[in-house]
Amino acid sequence: MTSAIEVTDLTKTYSSFGGRKIEALRGVSFRVEPGEMFGLLGPNGAGKTTSVKILLGLTRATTGTASLMGMSVHDPESRRRVGYLPEGHRIPNYLTARQALSIFGRMSGLDSRQLADRIPPLIERVRLSQWLDMKVKKFSKGMTQRLGLACAMIHSPDVLLLDEPTDGVDPVGRREIRDLLREEADRGTAVLLNSHLLSEIETTCDKVAVLRGGKVAAAGRIDELTATGSQYRMIAAGIDEPLVSSLQLTGAIVARQNGHLLLTVRDIQQLNELIDRTRANGHAISEIAAVRSSLEDIFVDLIKTGEIEQNSPGALQGGVQP
């Protein structure tokens, strides 16, 4: 299967005043498959915007390759099947929603008949049917975001590049947009999502890549990244101090917490020993579950680690080389 988005060893170096070089990207690689929702994360200056600009042909990589639906991003044809929602997008306020969708549709190659078939169901999906013929200047921030998303989807793209799509949208609206994007992914659309709302990314995306200093600091499925691998929550009947003392004899760290046990083990064999001891002491186990970090925890740890490395003796500051 051809990847919807494929980025391989991208680098991007800018020249600054004084002849110094700024490395915005330093060997970034990631892949997004059709039907996948992918989160691109990182602090300001990490390289997210530069990566998207390269995918859209707005800037060229210094080295490396990038493709959309198997076509090089240097080929203008690669962008025909792409829908893009930039952060802080602006739609002329004298247009109605219908007019805006018509203009974006025509720029995407749709004719009048296709637009007539496409606009009503799409505007219903973004919950703007009642305001289809209202001028954009009367729209709230959330309504403008919904319309922008509809404009990005008007031509049924194979790839959606979305920058902060739920910015300014209320909680109910955010859920509706999440559901809509999941529907698009289920239809085979690849969705690449930039957002500072990590809880949204964690709820919405299948995979993520965290950029730090122009490099990929971590990438993979969210459930894999957030699994601690060494802590487990055990719920058992009649937890008491004798049980805790017995389990601590194995060398594991055992703590009582809100009516259950928090077990910190070195490996799965030690976990099985704790389970056997618990049962041997007459305590029925009703649940064993791995304790997971949130995506925000992972993100903050990665960024802090990067700051420590950057500020260590001999480290280059801010990705700037003399």
Legacy VTK file of the C-alpha trace (Angstrom):
# vtk DataFile Version 3.0
C-alpha trace
ASCII
DATASET POLYDATA
POINTS 322 float
0.000 0.000 0.000
1.274 3.460 -0.916
1.642 5.733 2.106
-0.529 8.847 2.063
2.335 10.918 3.516
5.959 9.835 3.566
8.764 11.998 4.909
12.323 10.674 4.858
15.412 12.310 6.398
14.196 15.861 5.810
16.577 18.663 6.651
15.979 22.372 6.243
18.672 24.960 6.869
17.984 28.696 6.793
20.618 31.388 6.497
20.333 34.160 9.053
21.919 37.597 9.363
25.611 37.407 10.025
26.060 34.289 7.897
24.892 31.869 10.575
22.854 28.795 9.705
19.637 27.792 11.479
18.675 24.125 11.216
14.888 23.996 11.305
14.779 20.280 10.461
17.527 17.771 11.160
16.691 14.406 9.639
12.919 14.178 10.224
11.157 10.995 9.083
7.576 9.834 9.547
4.837 8.096 7.594
1.046 8.394 7.576
-1.053 5.632 6.022
-4.475 6.022 4.359
-7.201 5.994 7.001
-4.798 6.975 9.766
-5.023 9.957 12.094
-1.547 11.240 12.894
-0.576 13.948 15.377
2.481 16.127 14.765
3.530 17.659 18.084
6.259 19.878 19.403
6.923 23.235 21.080
7.201 26.442 19.079
10.218 26.273 16.794
10.379 22.478 16.785
9.870 22.187 13.024
6.146 21.373 12.685
5.281 24.327 10.444
8.372 23.824 8.302
7.425 20.174 7.774
3.904 21.110 6.651
5.231 23.867 4.365
7.461 21.318 2.650
4.505 18.961 2.164
2.512 21.813 0.615
5.346 22.913 -1.671
5.603 26.296 0.054
9.276 25.725 0.799
11.855 23.182 -0.317
13.814 20.853 1.914
17.579 21.233 1.939
17.953 17.447 1.762
15.639 14.451 2.102
12.411 13.495 0.365
8.672 13.905 0.942
5.701 12.520 -0.962
1.896 12.672 -0.947
-0.016 9.624 -2.208
3.177 8.345 -3.798
3.954 11.584 -5.684
6.885 13.824 -4.836
5.869 17.090 -3.221
7.866 18.806 -5.976
5.099 17.726 -8.370
2.147 20.188 -8.210
-0.206 17.277 -8.972
0.544 15.867 -5.500
-1.516 18.668 -3.939
-4.716 18.131 -5.926
-5.932 15.546 -3.424
-4.922 17.537 -0.319
-7.186 19.601 1.933
-5.468 22.187 4.132
-6.699 24.202 7.116
-4.050 26.672 8.340
-3.993 28.097 11.834
-5.747 31.451 12.065
-7.205 31.125 8.569
-9.191 34.047 7.156
-12.237 33.882 4.896
-13.361 37.232 3.374
-16.109 38.465 5.690
-18.332 39.724 2.859
-18.835 36.152 1.590
-21.559 33.804 2.762
-20.681 30.258 3.757
-22.166 28.986 0.485
-20.078 31.437 -1.547
-16.897 30.541 0.327
-17.452 26.829 -0.273
-18.198 27.466 -3.935
-14.959 29.430 -4.393
-12.837 26.799 -2.661
-14.617 24.066 -4.589
-13.995 25.721 -7.954
-10.327 26.232 -7.069
-10.240 22.488 -6.398
-11.694 21.668 -9.814
-15.362 21.084 -8.994
-18.075 22.212 -11.412
-21.481 23.733 -10.560
-23.290 20.401 -10.489
-20.689 18.809 -8.226
-20.854 21.791 -5.888
-24.655 21.612 -5.737
-24.397 17.945 -4.737
-21.498 18.421 -2.351
-22.251 21.589 -0.354
-25.557 20.715 1.442
-24.428 17.421 3.047
-21.015 18.858 3.921
-22.436 21.967 5.575
-24.778 19.690 7.529
-21.827 17.627 8.745
-20.143 20.723 10.184
-23.435 21.877 11.744
-23.761 25.143 9.762
-26.908 24.446 7.720
-28.840 27.276 9.359
-26.104 29.771 8.463
-25.335 28.652 4.908
-26.375 32.003 3.416
-25.175 34.210 6.275
-22.136 36.435 5.756
-18.955 35.196 7.411
-18.530 38.510 9.270
-21.385 37.416 11.567
-19.758 34.065 12.386
-18.255 33.280 15.783
-14.695 31.930 16.009
-16.006 28.395 16.348
-18.296 28.768 13.327
-15.398 30.137 11.283
-13.322 27.088 12.226
-16.118 24.756 11.125
-16.449 26.577 7.807
-12.684 26.445 7.279
-12.768 22.687 7.842
-15.614 22.357 5.331
-13.583 24.367 2.778
-10.651 21.974 3.277
-12.960 18.983 2.711
-15.051 20.320 -0.178
-13.255 18.233 -2.833
-13.190 14.985 -0.780
-9.381 14.958 -0.406
-7.274 11.871 0.238
-5.074 13.814 2.686
-6.116 16.422 5.264
-3.477 18.715 6.791
-5.069 20.498 9.736
-3.452 23.114 11.957
-5.334 23.671 15.244
-8.733 22.672 13.778
-10.564 22.991 17.108
-9.118 26.389 18.062
-11.908 28.524 19.518
-14.452 25.696 19.360
-16.521 24.827 22.463
-16.284 21.328 24.033
-19.376 20.030 22.231
-18.035 21.364 18.938
-14.633 19.770 19.549
-16.266 16.389 20.004
-18.305 16.858 16.825
-15.157 17.754 14.873
-13.358 14.728 16.340
-16.214 12.490 15.229
-16.221 14.048 11.755
-12.473 13.520 11.343
-12.789 9.935 12.506
-15.492 9.405 9.879
-13.113 10.766 7.250
-10.346 8.449 8.433
-12.729 5.488 8.343
-13.366 6.353 4.697
-9.651 6.118 3.984
-8.565 9.749 4.351
-5.180 10.334 5.968
-5.391 13.097 8.584
-2.296 14.922 9.827
-3.157 17.078 12.819
-1.147 19.878 14.437
-2.483 20.966 17.819
-1.311 22.295 21.157
-4.328 20.607 22.792
-2.607 17.363 23.734
-5.773 15.906 25.228
-7.412 16.336 21.804
-4.515 14.582 20.073
-4.578 11.746 22.622
-8.316 11.263 22.118
-8.282 11.635 18.345
-5.066 10.269 16.835
-3.782 6.758 16.211
-0.105 7.726 16.090
2.026 10.747 16.901
5.493 12.125 16.261
6.980 14.581 18.744
9.450 17.029 17.212
12.124 18.622 19.350
14.848 20.877 18.006
14.174 19.817 14.430
14.375 16.087 15.176
11.841 13.365 15.953
12.192 12.839 19.710
9.554 10.088 19.856
7.087 8.469 17.469
4.623 5.606 17.505
1.180 4.547 18.597
-0.175 6.572 21.502
-0.971 3.484 23.578
2.638 2.314 23.194
4.154 5.696 24.059
2.012 6.189 27.147
2.538 2.701 28.600
4.999 2.909 31.490
5.792 -0.805 31.299
6.724 -1.098 34.982
3.721 0.033 37.022
0.455 -1.830 37.475
-2.738 -1.249 39.422
-4.075 -4.288 41.259
-7.594 -4.449 42.651
-8.108 -7.327 45.076
-10.508 -8.279 47.859
-9.547 -7.583 51.469
-6.280 -5.721 50.928
-4.491 -5.404 54.282
-1.042 -4.728 55.711
-0.037 -8.427 55.924
-0.635 -8.730 52.180
1.395 -5.582 51.453
4.268 -6.849 53.632
4.208 -10.229 51.900
4.355 -8.648 48.445
7.189 -6.319 49.453
9.346 -9.359 50.253
9.697 -9.919 46.496
11.641 -6.660 46.170
8.840 -4.907 44.301
7.613 -1.482 45.386
4.080 -1.926 46.720
1.863 0.961 47.836
-1.779 1.190 48.878
-3.591 3.854 46.895
-7.307 4.658 46.968
-8.361 1.131 47.829
-6.051 -0.653 45.386
-2.375 -1.565 45.169
0.150 0.248 43.000
2.880 -2.207 41.994
6.238 -1.124 40.573
8.038 -4.163 39.170
11.276 -4.826 37.281
9.751 -7.298 34.796
6.718 -9.448 34.002
8.102 -12.392 36.013
8.079 -10.293 39.171
4.523 -9.202 38.416
3.448 -12.853 38.112
5.119 -13.599 41.457
3.067 -10.812 43.078
-0.118 -12.229 41.560
0.704 -15.729 42.856
1.450 -14.412 46.353
-1.781 -12.438 46.443
-3.839 -15.504 45.552
-1.870 -17.717 47.958
-2.789 -15.279 50.761
-6.476 -15.788 49.951
-7.150 -12.490 48.175
-9.229 -12.721 45.001
-7.938 -10.427 42.231
-10.571 -8.583 40.217
-8.314 -6.415 38.051
-4.718 -5.970 36.914
-4.064 -2.976 34.665
-0.932 -1.252 33.394
-0.597 2.320 34.637
-0.226 4.738 31.742
1.153 8.231 31.538
-0.848 10.843 29.681
0.414 12.131 26.346
1.024 15.450 28.095
3.338 13.718 30.593
5.325 12.162 27.752
5.474 15.469 25.854
6.684 17.480 28.851
9.325 14.861 29.746
10.671 14.860 26.189
10.856 18.646 26.014
12.524 18.922 29.429
15.053 16.274 28.425
15.798 18.280 25.293
16.319 21.462 27.300
18.779 19.681 29.604
20.717 18.298 26.622
20.693 21.679 24.887
22.015 23.496 27.952
24.729 20.949 28.714
28.398 21.975 28.161
29.306 21.968 24.478
25.707 21.842 23.246
24.659 24.159 20.420
22.130 26.734 21.529
18.809 27.054 19.715
19.902 24.924 16.786
22.179 27.749 15.539
25.642 26.892 14.296
28.415 29.375 13.785
LINES 1 323
322 0 1 2 3 4 5 6 7 8 9 10 11 12 13 14 15 16 17 18 19 20 21 22 23 24 25 26 27 28 29 30 31 32 33 34 35 36 37 38 39 40 41 42 43 44 45 46 47 48 49 50 51 52 53 54 55 56 57 58 59 60 61 62 63 64 65 66 67 68 69 70 71 72 73 74 75 76 77 78 79 80 81 82 83 84 85 86 87 88 89 90 91 92 93 94 95 96 97 98 99 100 101 102 103 104 105 106 107 108 109 110 111 112 113 114 115 116 117 118 119 120 121 122 123 124 125 126 127 128 129 130 131 132 133 134 135 136 137 138 139 140 141 142 143 144 145 146 147 148 149 150 151 152 153 154 155 156 157 158 159 160 161 162 163 164 165 166 167 168 169 170 171 172 173 174 175 176 177 178 179 180 181 182 183 184 185 186 187 188 189 190 191 192 193 194 195 196 197 198 199 200 201 202 203 204 205 206 207 208 209 210 211 212 213 214 215 216 217 218 219 220 221 222 223 224 225 226 227 228 229 230 231 232 233 234 235 236 237 238 239 240 241 242 243 244 245 246 247 248 249 250 251 252 253 254 255 256 257 258 259 260 261 262 263 264 265 266 267 268 269 270 271 272 273 274 275 276 277 278 279 280 281 282 283 284 285 286 287 288 289 290 291 292 293 294 295 296 297 298 299 300 301 302 303 304 305 306 307 308 309 310 311 312 313 314 315 316 317 318 319 320 321
